[in-house]
């Protein structure tokens, strides 16, 4: 038999929301498109850019250069800073 205090303890220990996604980081230099192809069906394009920007802020990924194509937006090229290729984000 579960009492009222037992059920409230269970509810307070559970986390709400989506579970963290384990992402794979490409070896060498990569673009956001490469990152998204490696982690296909795990996240949307916007989430992939968010993960990369968050990793840049934390220093796990560095921005190597920006490629300016003839037509369209500039393409950022990144590289993983640390040897950690898998991360729970």
N, C-alpha and C positions, 0 to 999 in steps of 0.2 A: 504494500500500500504506500503510495506516495503522498507525502504531506505537502502543504502549500509552500513551505520554506525550501523543500527539496526541489520542487519544480522551478522555483524562482532562481535557485543556484545554477541549475542547468542552463537556463535561458541567458544568464549573465555571463557564462563562460564561453558561449558560442560566438564566433565572429560573424558579422553580417557582410553581405556583399559578395562579389566575385572572388574566387580564389586566385592567388598569384599565378601568372603564366611563366613557365620555364622556357626561356628563349635560348636559341643557339646563335652564337656569334661567329661570323665568317672568319676564316684565316686570311691574313693579309689585308689589303685595302678593299673596301666595299662601299657601295652606295645604298641608299634606302631601298631601292628596288631589289638589290641582291639580298639584303637582310629579309625583306618580305618574302622572297622566293624560298629562302632557306627555312623560314618559319611559316610555310603556307598552311592555311586553314586554322591558324592559331589566333590571328588578330586582323583587324582592319588596317588599311593604309594609314589612317590617322593615328591609330594606336602604335603602329610601328615607328612612325616619326616621333611620337611622344616618348617611346622607350629609348630611342637613340638620343634624343635631346636630354632626357633624364640621365643617361649614362655619360654624356658629355659633361653635364653639370657636376656629376660625382667623380669625374676623372677616370672612368673606366674605359672610355672611348675618346679619341682625339680627332679633331677635324684636321685632315691632312692638306686638302686644297679644295678649291671650287673650280669646276669645269664650266666654262661658258659656251654652250652650243650656239650655232648660228641662229637657230629659232628656238624659242621657248625659255623656260626658267633655268637659272644656274643649277648645276648638280653638285651637291656636296659629296666629297670622298672622305671616308672615315677609316680609322684603324684602331683595333683593340689595344689599349695601353697595357693591361695586365695579362698574364698568361691564362687567366680564368676564361674558359671558352663557354661555360654554362653558368647561368645565373638565374636565381628565382627573383623575378621582378613583378 
